[in-house]
Amino acid sequence: PDLFRRVDVFLTALRNRTAAGLVMAEAFFEHAGAHLQALSREEQLGRYFALLVSGEVAFGSQRIRLVGEADGSARLLTVAA
């Protein structure tokens, strides 16, 4: 029973992280839509990966930052570069 509970907790956490990652990807591509249109799909994915790794990515005179919240969630913030 304890093993099943631990596996359930692990799978629930994994599912939540996966869902949060999908939401973040959708938000990024919506948030940066105008900037991304001129880029190839490979460049778009590269910018998204850069955002996840460094916490921010530049698009001309603007930067999109990944901001962590106290509850563990994250949001995107656009600031002037």
PyMOL Python script that loads the backbone (N, CA, C, O; Angstrom):
from pymol import cmd

cmd.read_pdbstr("""\
ATOM      1  N   PRO A   1       0.821  -1.219   0.000  1.00  0.00           N
ATOM      2  CA  PRO A   1       0.000   0.000   0.000  1.00  0.00           C
ATOM      3  C   PRO A   1       0.858   1.274   0.000  1.00  0.00           C
ATOM      4  O   PRO A   1       0.532   2.242  -0.688  1.00  0.00           O
ATOM      5  N   ASP A   2       1.961   1.272   0.778  1.00  0.00           N
ATOM      6  CA  ASP A   2       2.798   2.472   0.820  1.00  0.00           C
ATOM      7  C   ASP A   2       3.467   2.717  -0.528  1.00  0.00           C
ATOM      8  O   ASP A   2       3.601   3.862  -0.960  1.00  0.00           O
ATOM      9  N   LEU A   3       3.880   1.659  -1.182  1.00  0.00           N
ATOM     10  CA  LEU A   3       4.491   1.795  -2.502  1.00  0.00           C
ATOM     11  C   LEU A   3       3.496   2.384  -3.494  1.00  0.00           C
ATOM     12  O   LEU A   3       3.851   3.259  -4.284  1.00  0.00           O
ATOM     13  N   PHE A   4       2.253   1.910  -3.460  1.00  0.00           N
ATOM     14  CA  PHE A   4       1.232   2.444  -4.355  1.00  0.00           C
ATOM     15  C   PHE A   4       0.989   3.929  -4.089  1.00  0.00           C
ATOM     16  O   PHE A   4       0.813   4.712  -5.023  1.00  0.00           O
ATOM     17  N   ARG A   5       0.981   4.308  -2.825  1.00  0.00           N
ATOM     18  CA  ARG A   5       0.770   5.713  -2.471  1.00  0.00           C
ATOM     19  C   ARG A   5       1.916   6.567  -2.998  1.00  0.00           C
ATOM     20  O   ARG A   5       1.687   7.640  -3.555  1.00  0.00           O
ATOM     21  N   ARG A   6       3.155   6.092  -2.824  1.00  0.00           N
ATOM     22  CA  ARG A   6       4.319   6.850  -3.301  1.00  0.00           C
ATOM     23  C   ARG A   6       4.323   6.963  -4.819  1.00  0.00           C
ATOM     24  O   ARG A   6       4.637   8.021  -5.365  1.00  0.00           O
ATOM     25  N   VAL A   7       3.973   5.874  -5.503  1.00  0.00           N
ATOM     26  CA  VAL A   7       3.897   5.918  -6.970  1.00  0.00           C
ATOM     27  C   VAL A   7       2.805   6.891  -7.405  1.00  0.00           C
ATOM     28  O   VAL A   7       2.995   7.655  -8.352  1.00  0.00           O
ATOM     29  N   ASP A   8       1.672   6.865  -6.723  1.00  0.00           N
ATOM     30  CA  ASP A   8       0.583   7.784  -7.053  1.00  0.00           C
ATOM     31  C   ASP A   8       1.005   9.235  -6.852  1.00  0.00           C
ATOM     32  O   ASP A   8       0.705  10.087  -7.688  1.00  0.00           O
ATOM     33  N   VAL A   9       1.691   9.521  -5.764  1.00  0.00           N
ATOM     34  CA  VAL A   9       2.175  10.883  -5.503  1.00  0.00           C
ATOM     35  C   VAL A   9       3.157  11.309  -6.588  1.00  0.00           C
ATOM     36  O   VAL A   9       3.086  12.434  -7.084  1.00  0.00           O
ATOM     37  N   PHE A  10       4.071  10.417  -6.958  1.00  0.00           N
ATOM     38  CA  PHE A  10       5.048  10.720  -8.006  1.00  0.00           C
ATOM     39  C   PHE A  10       4.360  10.989  -9.340  1.00  0.00           C
ATOM     40  O   PHE A  10       4.670  11.974 -10.011  1.00  0.00           O
ATOM     41  N   LEU A  11       3.431  10.121  -9.727  1.00  0.00           N
ATOM     42  CA  LEU A  11       2.745  10.290 -11.015  1.00  0.00           C
ATOM     43  C   LEU A  11       1.883  11.550 -11.038  1.00  0.00           C
ATOM     44  O   LEU A  11       1.781  12.215 -12.069  1.00  0.00           O
ATOM     45  N   THR A  12       1.271  11.874  -9.922  1.00  0.00           N
ATOM     46  CA  THR A  12       0.484  13.105  -9.839  1.00  0.00           C
ATOM     47  C   THR A  12       1.378  14.327 -10.006  1.00  0.00           C
ATOM     48  O   THR A  12       1.022  15.258 -10.729  1.00  0.00           O
ATOM     49  N   ALA A  13       2.525  14.336  -9.350  1.00  0.00           N
ATOM     50  CA  ALA A  13       3.465  15.458  -9.482  1.00  0.00           C
ATOM     51  C   ALA A  13       3.983  15.557 -10.913  1.00  0.00           C
ATOM     52  O   ALA A  13       4.102  16.655 -11.456  1.00  0.00           O
ATOM     53  N   LEU A  14       4.289  14.425 -11.519  1.00  0.00           N
ATOM     54  CA  LEU A  14       4.761  14.418 -12.906  1.00  0.00           C
ATOM     55  C   LEU A  14       3.687  14.946 -13.848  1.00  0.00           C
ATOM     56  O   LEU A  14       3.978  15.745 -14.739  1.00  0.00           O
ATOM     57  N   ARG A  15       2.468  14.510 -13.659  1.00  0.00           N
ATOM     58  CA  ARG A  15       1.352  14.990 -14.481  1.00  0.00           C
ATOM     59  C   ARG A  15       1.173  16.502 -14.320  1.00  0.00           C
ATOM     60  O   ARG A  15       0.953  17.205 -15.307  1.00  0.00           O
ATOM     61  N   ASN A  16       1.265  17.002 -13.099  1.00  0.00           N
ATOM     62  CA  ASN A  16       1.113  18.437 -12.855  1.00  0.00           C
ATOM     63  C   ASN A  16       2.233  19.236 -13.513  1.00  0.00           C
ATOM     64  O   ASN A  16       1.978  20.292 -14.091  1.00  0.00           O
ATOM     65  N   ARG A  17       3.476  18.744 -13.433  1.00  0.00           N
ATOM     66  CA  ARG A  17       4.599  19.439 -14.081  1.00  0.00           C
ATOM     67  C   ARG A  17       4.450  19.429 -15.596  1.00  0.00           C
ATOM     68  O   ARG A  17       4.750  20.420 -16.261  1.00  0.00           O
ATOM     69  N   THR A  18       3.988  18.315 -16.136  1.00  0.00           N
ATOM     70  CA  THR A  18       3.784  18.223 -17.581  1.00  0.00           C
ATOM     71  C   THR A  18       2.710  19.196 -18.029  1.00  0.00           C
ATOM     72  O   THR A  18       2.885  19.898 -19.025  1.00  0.00           O
ATOM     73  N   ALA A  19       1.604  19.248 -17.307  1.00  0.00           N
ATOM     74  CA  ALA A  19       0.528  20.178 -17.650  1.00  0.00           C
ATOM     75  C   ALA A  19       1.005  21.619 -17.538  1.00  0.00           C
ATOM     76  O   ALA A  19       0.681  22.444 -18.393  1.00  0.00           O
ATOM     77  N   ALA A  20       1.764  21.931 -16.503  1.00  0.00           N
ATOM     78  CA  ALA A  20       2.290  23.292 -16.343  1.00  0.00           C
ATOM     79  C   ALA A  20       3.226  23.642 -17.490  1.00  0.00           C
ATOM     80  O   ALA A  20       3.217  24.775 -17.971  1.00  0.00           O
ATOM     81  N   GLY A  21       4.032  22.685 -17.934  1.00  0.00           N
ATOM     82  CA  GLY A  21       4.930  22.924 -19.062  1.00  0.00           C
ATOM     83  C   GLY A  21       4.177  23.208 -20.339  1.00  0.00           C
ATOM     84  O   GLY A  21       4.585  24.067 -21.120  1.00  0.00           O
ATOM     85  N   LEU A  22       3.084  22.500 -20.567  1.00  0.00           N
ATOM     86  CA  LEU A  22       2.271  22.746 -21.761  1.00  0.00           C
ATOM     87  C   LEU A  22       1.614  24.116 -21.707  1.00  0.00           C
ATOM     88  O   LEU A  22       1.547  24.817 -22.716  1.00  0.00           O
ATOM     89  N   VAL A  23       1.133  24.497 -20.536  1.00  0.00           N
ATOM     90  CA  VAL A  23       0.525  25.815 -20.369  1.00  0.00           C
ATOM     91  C   VAL A  23       1.564  26.904 -20.606  1.00  0.00           C
ATOM     92  O   VAL A  23       1.268  27.916 -21.242  1.00  0.00           O
ATOM     93  N   MET A  24       2.781  26.704 -20.097  1.00  0.00           N
ATOM     94  CA  MET A  24       3.841  27.698 -20.281  1.00  0.00           C
ATOM     95  C   MET A  24       4.213  27.818 -21.753  1.00  0.00           C
ATOM     96  O   MET A  24       4.421  28.926 -22.247  1.00  0.00           O
ATOM     97  N   ALA A  25       4.298  26.706 -22.455  1.00  0.00           N
ATOM     98  CA  ALA A  25       4.621  26.753 -23.883  1.00  0.00           C
ATOM     99  C   ALA A  25       3.546  27.504 -24.648  1.00  0.00           C
ATOM    100  O   ALA A  25       3.854  28.337 -25.501  1.00  0.00           O
ATOM    101  N   GLU A  26       2.293  27.218 -24.352  1.00  0.00           N
ATOM    102  CA  GLU A  26       1.196  27.915 -25.019  1.00  0.00           C
ATOM    103  C   GLU A  26       1.253  29.408 -24.723  1.00  0.00           C
ATOM    104  O   GLU A  26       1.085  30.226 -25.627  1.00  0.00           O
ATOM    105  N   ALA A  27       1.486  29.767 -23.473  1.00  0.00           N
ATOM    106  CA  ALA A  27       1.565  31.179 -23.097  1.00  0.00           C
ATOM    107  C   ALA A  27       2.723  31.871 -23.809  1.00  0.00           C
ATOM    108  O   ALA A  27       2.581  33.004 -24.269  1.00  0.00           O
ATOM    109  N   PHE A  28       3.865  31.197 -23.902  1.00  0.00           N
ATOM    110  CA  PHE A  28       5.018  31.791 -24.577  1.00  0.00           C
ATOM    111  C   PHE A  28       4.703  32.081 -26.036  1.00  0.00           C
ATOM    112  O   PHE A  28       4.964  33.183 -26.518  1.00  0.00           O
ATOM    113  N   PHE A  29       4.146  31.108 -26.742  1.00  0.00           N
ATOM    114  CA  PHE A  29       3.893  31.297 -28.166  1.00  0.00           C
ATOM    115  C   PHE A  29       2.779  32.310 -28.411  1.00  0.00           C
ATOM    116  O   PHE A  29       2.775  32.970 -29.451  1.00  0.00           O
ATOM    117  N   GLU A  30       1.830  32.452 -27.477  1.00  0.00           N
ATOM    118  CA  GLU A  30       0.827  33.515 -27.576  1.00  0.00           C
ATOM    119  C   GLU A  30       1.454  34.866 -27.254  1.00  0.00           C
ATOM    120  O   GLU A  30       1.237  35.845 -27.969  1.00  0.00           O
ATOM    121  N   HIS A  31       2.224  34.915 -26.186  1.00  0.00           N
ATOM    122  CA  HIS A  31       2.817  36.154 -25.684  1.00  0.00           C
ATOM    123  C   HIS A  31       3.804  36.750 -26.686  1.00  0.00           C
ATOM    124  O   HIS A  31       3.851  37.966 -26.874  1.00  0.00           O
ATOM    125  N   ALA A  32       4.573  35.905 -27.313  1.00  0.00           N
ATOM    126  CA  ALA A  32       5.615  36.363 -28.233  1.00  0.00           C
ATOM    127  C   ALA A  32       5.196  36.214 -29.693  1.00  0.00           C
ATOM    128  O   ALA A  32       6.038  36.274 -30.590  1.00  0.00           O
ATOM    129  N   GLY A  33       3.921  36.023 -29.933  1.00  0.00           N
ATOM    130  CA  GLY A  33       3.428  35.727 -31.272  1.00  0.00           C
ATOM    131  C   GLY A  33       3.924  36.646 -32.361  1.00  0.00           C
ATOM    132  O   GLY A  33       4.413  36.170 -33.386  1.00  0.00           O
ATOM    133  N   ALA A  34       3.815  37.951 -32.172  1.00  0.00           N
ATOM    134  CA  ALA A  34       4.237  38.901 -33.205  1.00  0.00           C
ATOM    135  C   ALA A  34       5.734  38.802 -33.469  1.00  0.00           C
ATOM    136  O   ALA A  34       6.170  38.939 -34.612  1.00  0.00           O
ATOM    137  N   HIS A  35       6.510  38.570 -32.445  1.00  0.00           N
ATOM    138  CA  HIS A  35       7.966  38.468 -32.600  1.00  0.00           C
ATOM    139  C   HIS A  35       8.371  37.159 -33.276  1.00  0.00           C
ATOM    140  O   HIS A  35       9.375  37.101 -33.986  1.00  0.00           O
ATOM    141  N   LEU A  36       7.590  36.126 -33.050  1.00  0.00           N
ATOM    142  CA  LEU A  36       7.949  34.800 -33.545  1.00  0.00           C
ATOM    143  C   LEU A  36       7.587  34.567 -35.006  1.00  0.00           C
ATOM    144  O   LEU A  36       8.150  33.678 -35.645  1.00  0.00           O
ATOM    145  N   GLN A  37       6.661  35.349 -35.543  1.00  0.00           N
ATOM    146  CA  GLN A  37       6.170  35.105 -36.897  1.00  0.00           C
ATOM    147  C   GLN A  37       7.271  35.129 -37.943  1.00  0.00           C
ATOM    148  O   GLN A  37       7.204  34.382 -38.919  1.00  0.00           O
ATOM    149  N   ALA A  38       8.267  35.958 -37.766  1.00  0.00           N
ATOM    150  CA  ALA A  38       9.338  36.086 -38.756  1.00  0.00           C
ATOM    151  C   ALA A  38      10.395  34.989 -38.622  1.00  0.00           C
ATOM    152  O   ALA A  38      11.273  34.878 -39.478  1.00  0.00           O
ATOM    153  N   LEU A  39      10.328  34.186 -37.571  1.00  0.00           N
ATOM    154  CA  LEU A  39      11.346  33.166 -37.322  1.00  0.00           C
ATOM    155  C   LEU A  39      10.905  31.801 -37.841  1.00  0.00           C
ATOM    156  O   LEU A  39       9.712  31.516 -37.935  1.00  0.00           O
ATOM    157  N   SER A  40      11.878  30.970 -38.172  1.00  0.00           N
ATOM    158  CA  SER A  40      11.577  29.588 -38.559  1.00  0.00           C
ATOM    159  C   SER A  40      11.129  28.815 -37.319  1.00  0.00           C
ATOM    160  O   SER A  40      11.313  29.276 -36.192  1.00  0.00           O
ATOM    161  N   ARG A  41      10.550  27.653 -37.532  1.00  0.00           N
ATOM    162  CA  ARG A  41      10.093  26.822 -36.412  1.00  0.00           C
ATOM    163  C   ARG A  41      11.274  26.448 -35.512  1.00  0.00           C
ATOM    164  O   ARG A  41      11.133  26.417 -34.289  1.00  0.00           O
ATOM    165  N   GLU A  42      12.427  26.165 -36.105  1.00  0.00           N
ATOM    166  CA  GLU A  42      13.608  25.817 -35.311  1.00  0.00           C
ATOM    167  C   GLU A  42      14.039  26.991 -34.437  1.00  0.00           C
ATOM    168  O   GLU A  42      14.398  26.806 -33.274  1.00  0.00           O
ATOM    169  N   GLU A  43      14.003  28.205 -35.002  1.00  0.00           N
ATOM    170  CA  GLU A  43      14.373  29.393 -34.220  1.00  0.00           C
ATOM    171  C   GLU A  43      13.357  29.659 -33.119  1.00  0.00           C
ATOM    172  O   GLU A  43      13.730  30.065 -32.018  1.00  0.00           O
ATOM    173  N   GLN A  44      12.076  29.436 -33.401  1.00  0.00           N
ATOM    174  CA  GLN A  44      11.045  29.620 -32.383  1.00  0.00           C
ATOM    175  C   GLN A  44      11.278  28.685 -31.203  1.00  0.00           C
ATOM    176  O   GLN A  44      11.234  29.102 -30.046  1.00  0.00           O
ATOM    177  N   LEU A  45      11.524  27.419 -31.512  1.00  0.00           N
ATOM    178  CA  LEU A  45      11.772  26.444 -30.445  1.00  0.00           C
ATOM    179  C   LEU A  45      13.072  26.742 -29.709  1.00  0.00           C
ATOM    180  O   LEU A  45      13.168  26.519 -28.502  1.00  0.00           O
ATOM    181  N   GLY A  46      14.067  27.243 -30.428  1.00  0.00           N
ATOM    182  CA  GLY A  46      15.318  27.646 -29.793  1.00  0.00           C
ATOM    183  C   GLY A  46      15.116  28.776 -28.807  1.00  0.00           C
ATOM    184  O   GLY A  46      15.707  28.780 -27.727  1.00  0.00           O
ATOM    185  N   ARG A  47      14.278  29.740 -29.177  1.00  0.00           N
ATOM    186  CA  ARG A  47      13.987  30.856 -28.259  1.00  0.00           C
ATOM    187  C   ARG A  47      13.232  30.363 -27.030  1.00  0.00           C
ATOM    188  O   ARG A  47      13.490  30.811 -25.913  1.00  0.00           O
ATOM    189  N   TYR A  48      12.297  29.438 -27.243  1.00  0.00           N
ATOM    190  CA  TYR A  48      11.551  28.890 -26.111  1.00  0.00           C
ATOM    191  C   TYR A  48      12.495  28.140 -25.166  1.00  0.00           C
ATOM    192  O   TYR A  48      12.408  28.295 -23.948  1.00  0.00           O
ATOM    193  N   PHE A  49      13.390  27.333 -25.726  1.00  0.00           N
ATOM    194  CA  PHE A  49      14.364  26.607 -24.915  1.00  0.00           C
ATOM    195  C   PHE A  49      15.254  27.588 -24.153  1.00  0.00           C
ATOM    196  O   PHE A  49      15.552  27.374 -22.978  1.00  0.00           O
ATOM    197  N   ALA A  50      15.679  28.666 -24.821  1.00  0.00           N
ATOM    198  CA  ALA A  50      16.507  29.682 -24.158  1.00  0.00           C
ATOM    199  C   ALA A  50      15.755  30.307 -22.986  1.00  0.00           C
ATOM    200  O   ALA A  50      16.348  30.580 -21.943  1.00  0.00           O
ATOM    201  N   LEU A  51      14.461  30.533 -23.152  1.00  0.00           N
ATOM    202  CA  LEU A  51      13.649  31.077 -22.064  1.00  0.00           C
ATOM    203  C   LEU A  51      13.635  30.115 -20.876  1.00  0.00           C
ATOM    204  O   LEU A  51      13.784  30.537 -19.729  1.00  0.00           O
ATOM    205  N   LEU A  52      13.458  28.838 -21.151  1.00  0.00           N
ATOM    206  CA  LEU A  52      13.418  27.858 -20.061  1.00  0.00           C
ATOM    207  C   LEU A  52      14.760  27.734 -19.354  1.00  0.00           C
ATOM    208  O   LEU A  52      14.806  27.553 -18.138  1.00  0.00           O
ATOM    209  N   VAL A  53      15.855  27.830 -20.108  1.00  0.00           N
ATOM    210  CA  VAL A  53      17.192  27.666 -19.532  1.00  0.00           C
ATOM    211  C   VAL A  53      17.628  28.905 -18.764  1.00  0.00           C
ATOM    212  O   VAL A  53      18.077  28.805 -17.622  1.00  0.00           O
ATOM    213  N   SER A  54      17.495  30.077 -19.390  1.00  0.00           N
ATOM    214  CA  SER A  54      18.041  31.296 -18.784  1.00  0.00           C
ATOM    215  C   SER A  54      17.013  32.128 -18.027  1.00  0.00           C
ATOM    216  O   SER A  54      17.384  32.977 -17.216  1.00  0.00           O
ATOM    217  N   GLY A  55      15.730  31.897 -18.281  1.00  0.00           N
ATOM    218  CA  GLY A  55      14.700  32.680 -17.604  1.00  0.00           C
ATOM    219  C   GLY A  55      14.260  33.903 -18.371  1.00  0.00           C
ATOM    220  O   GLY A  55      13.307  34.571 -17.970  1.00  0.00           O
ATOM    221  N   GLU A  56      14.939  34.220 -19.480  1.00  0.00           N
ATOM    222  CA  GLU A  56      14.492  35.334 -20.315  1.00  0.00           C
ATOM    223  C   GLU A  56      15.049  35.191 -21.721  1.00  0.00           C
ATOM    224  O   GLU A  56      16.059  34.525 -21.948  1.00  0.00           O
ATOM    225  N   VAL A  57      14.365  35.831 -22.656  1.00  0.00           N
ATOM    226  CA  VAL A  57      14.784  35.792 -24.055  1.00  0.00           C
ATOM    227  C   VAL A  57      14.488  37.160 -24.670  1.00  0.00           C
ATOM    228  O   VAL A  57      13.473  37.783 -24.359  1.00  0.00           O
ATOM    229  N   ALA A  58      15.381  37.618 -25.544  1.00  0.00           N
ATOM    230  CA  ALA A  58      15.251  38.945 -26.152  1.00  0.00           C
ATOM    231  C   ALA A  58      14.618  38.847 -27.534  1.00  0.00           C
ATOM    232  O   ALA A  58      14.897  37.929 -28.305  1.00  0.00           O
ATOM    233  N   PHE A  59      13.764  39.812 -27.822  1.00  0.00           N
ATOM    234  CA  PHE A  59      13.172  40.006 -29.142  1.00  0.00           C
ATOM    235  C   PHE A  59      13.314  41.485 -29.474  1.00  0.00           C
ATOM    236  O   PHE A  59      12.452  42.290 -29.120  1.00  0.00           O
ATOM    237  N   GLY A  60      14.391  41.842 -30.146  1.00  0.00           N
ATOM    238  CA  GLY A  60      14.605  43.249 -30.482  1.00  0.00           C
ATOM    239  C   GLY A  60      14.730  44.096 -29.237  1.00  0.00           C
ATOM    240  O   GLY A  60      15.627  43.888 -28.420  1.00  0.00           O
ATOM    241  N   SER A  61      13.825  45.055 -29.093  1.00  0.00           N
ATOM    242  CA  SER A  61      13.886  45.979 -27.955  1.00  0.00           C
ATOM    243  C   SER A  61      13.098  45.480 -26.748  1.00  0.00           C
ATOM    244  O   SER A  61      12.959  46.206 -25.764  1.00  0.00           O
ATOM    245  N   GLN A  62      12.585  44.268 -26.806  1.00  0.00           N
ATOM    246  CA  GLN A  62      11.825  43.715 -25.688  1.00  0.00           C
ATOM    247  C   GLN A  62      12.435  42.406 -25.216  1.00  0.00           C
ATOM    248  O   GLN A  62      13.070  41.677 -25.978  1.00  0.00           O
ATOM    249  N   ARG A  63      12.224  42.134 -23.942  1.00  0.00           N
ATOM    250  CA  ARG A  63      12.634  40.860 -23.352  1.00  0.00           C
ATOM    251  C   ARG A  63      11.401  40.219 -22.729  1.00  0.00           C
ATOM    252  O   ARG A  63      10.558  40.895 -22.141  1.00  0.00           O
ATOM    253  N   ILE A  64      11.318  38.910 -22.869  1.00  0.00           N
ATOM    254  CA  ILE A  64      10.270  38.160 -22.192  1.00  0.00           C
ATOM    255  C   ILE A  64      10.948  37.390 -21.075  1.00  0.00           C
ATOM    256  O   ILE A  64      11.886  36.628 -21.304  1.00  0.00           O
ATOM    257  N   ARG A  65      10.458  37.601 -19.864  1.00  0.00           N
ATOM    258  CA  ARG A  65      11.036  36.958 -18.683  1.00  0.00           C
ATOM    259  C   ARG A  65      10.069  35.938 -18.107  1.00  0.00           C
ATOM    260  O   ARG A  65       8.852  36.125 -18.127  1.00  0.00           O
ATOM    261  N   LEU A  66      10.630  34.871 -17.602  1.00  0.00           N
ATOM    262  CA  LEU A  66       9.879  33.848 -16.891  1.00  0.00           C
ATOM    263  C   LEU A  66       9.980  34.191 -15.412  1.00  0.00           C
ATOM    264  O   LEU A  66      11.067  34.146 -14.836  1.00  0.00           O
ATOM    265  N   VAL A  67       8.858  34.533 -14.798  1.00  0.00           N
ATOM    266  CA  VAL A  67       8.839  34.995 -13.414  1.00  0.00           C
ATOM    267  C   VAL A  67       8.187  33.928 -12.542  1.00  0.00           C
ATOM    268  O   VAL A  67       7.038  33.550 -12.771  1.00  0.00           O
ATOM    269  N   GLY A  68       8.920  33.443 -11.545  1.00  0.00           N
ATOM    270  CA  GLY A  68       8.383  32.452 -10.612  1.00  0.00           C
ATOM    271  C   GLY A  68       7.504  33.111  -9.562  1.00  0.00           C
ATOM    272  O   GLY A  68       7.816  34.192  -9.063  1.00  0.00           O
ATOM    273  N   GLU A  69       6.414  32.454  -9.236  1.00  0.00           N
ATOM    274  CA  GLU A  69       5.485  32.954  -8.224  1.00  0.00           C
ATOM    275  C   GLU A  69       5.703  32.202  -6.912  1.00  0.00           C
ATOM    276  O   GLU A  69       6.316  31.135  -6.898  1.00  0.00           O
ATOM    277  N   ALA A  70       5.206  32.754  -5.826  1.00  0.00           N
ATOM    278  CA  ALA A  70       5.375  32.151  -4.504  1.00  0.00           C
ATOM    279  C   ALA A  70       4.723  30.772  -4.410  1.00  0.00           C
ATOM    280  O   ALA A  70       5.186  29.918  -3.654  1.00  0.00           O
ATOM    281  N   ASP A  71       3.655  30.552  -5.170  1.00  0.00           N
ATOM    282  CA  ASP A  71       2.954  29.269  -5.105  1.00  0.00           C
ATOM    283  C   ASP A  71       3.586  28.194  -5.991  1.00  0.00           C
ATOM    284  O   ASP A  71       3.057  27.088  -6.104  1.00  0.00           O
ATOM    285  N   GLY A  72       4.722  28.522  -6.620  1.00  0.00           N
ATOM    286  CA  GLY A  72       5.408  27.558  -7.469  1.00  0.00           C
ATOM    287  C   GLY A  72       5.057  27.655  -8.939  1.00  0.00           C
ATOM    288  O   GLY A  72       5.696  27.012  -9.772  1.00  0.00           O
ATOM    289  N   SER A  73       4.048  28.451  -9.269  1.00  0.00           N
ATOM    290  CA  SER A  73       3.687  28.631 -10.672  1.00  0.00           C
ATOM    291  C   SER A  73       4.611  29.669 -11.300  1.00  0.00           C
ATOM    292  O   SER A  73       5.465  30.241 -10.623  1.00  0.00           O
ATOM    293  N   ALA A  74       4.439  29.904 -12.574  1.00  0.00           N
ATOM    294  CA  ALA A  74       5.265  30.883 -13.279  1.00  0.00           C
ATOM    295  C   ALA A  74       4.389  31.675 -14.233  1.00  0.00           C
ATOM    296  O   ALA A  74       3.322  31.220 -14.644  1.00  0.00           O
ATOM    297  N   ARG A  75       4.853  32.862 -14.576  1.00  0.00           N
ATOM    298  CA  ARG A  75       4.150  33.682 -15.560  1.00  0.00           C
ATOM    299  C   ARG A  75       5.181  34.359 -16.436  1.00  0.00           C
ATOM    300  O   ARG A  75       6.364  34.409 -16.098  1.00  0.00           O
ATOM    301  N   LEU A  76       4.726  34.880 -17.561  1.00  0.00           N
ATOM    302  CA  LEU A  76       5.608  35.581 -18.485  1.00  0.00           C
ATOM    303  C   LEU A  76       5.420  37.077 -18.321  1.00  0.00           C
ATOM    304  O   LEU A  76       4.300  37.554 -18.134  1.00  0.00           O
ATOM    305  N   LEU A  77       6.508  37.808 -18.390  1.00  0.00           N
ATOM    306  CA  LEU A  77       6.496  39.256 -18.247  1.00  0.00           C
ATOM    307  C   LEU A  77       7.302  39.851 -19.389  1.00  0.00           C
ATOM    308  O   LEU A  77       8.431  39.429 -19.637  1.00  0.00           O
ATOM    309  N   THR A  78       6.731  40.829 -20.089  1.00  0.00           N
ATOM    310  CA  THR A  78       7.441  41.513 -21.165  1.00  0.00           C
ATOM    311  C   THR A  78       7.974  42.836 -20.633  1.00  0.00           C
ATOM    312  O   THR A  78       7.228  43.616 -20.041  1.00  0.00           O
ATOM    313  N   VAL A  79       9.271  43.092 -20.843  1.00  0.00           N
ATOM    314  CA  VAL A  79       9.900  44.327 -20.389  1.00  0.00           C
ATOM    315  C   VAL A  79      10.734  44.907 -21.526  1.00  0.00           C
ATOM    316  O   VAL A  79      11.155  44.184 -22.429  1.00  0.00           O
ATOM    317  N   ALA A  80      10.968  46.216 -21.475  1.00  0.00           N
ATOM    318  CA  ALA A  80      11.833  46.862 -22.464  1.00  0.00           C
ATOM    319  C   ALA A  80      13.275  46.447 -22.206  1.00  0.00           C
ATOM    320  O   ALA A  80      13.715  46.367 -21.060  1.00  0.00           O
ATOM    321  N   ALA A  81      13.998  46.187 -23.280  1.00  0.00           N
ATOM    322  CA  ALA A  81      15.399  45.749 -23.144  1.00  0.00           C
ATOM    323  C   ALA A  81      16.298  46.913 -22.806  1.00  0.00           C
ATOM    324  O   ALA A  81      17.507  46.736 -22.654  1.00  0.00           O
TER     325      ALA A  81
END
""", "prot")
cmd.dss("prot")
cmd.show_as("cartoon", "prot")
cmd.util.cbc("prot")
cmd.orient("prot")
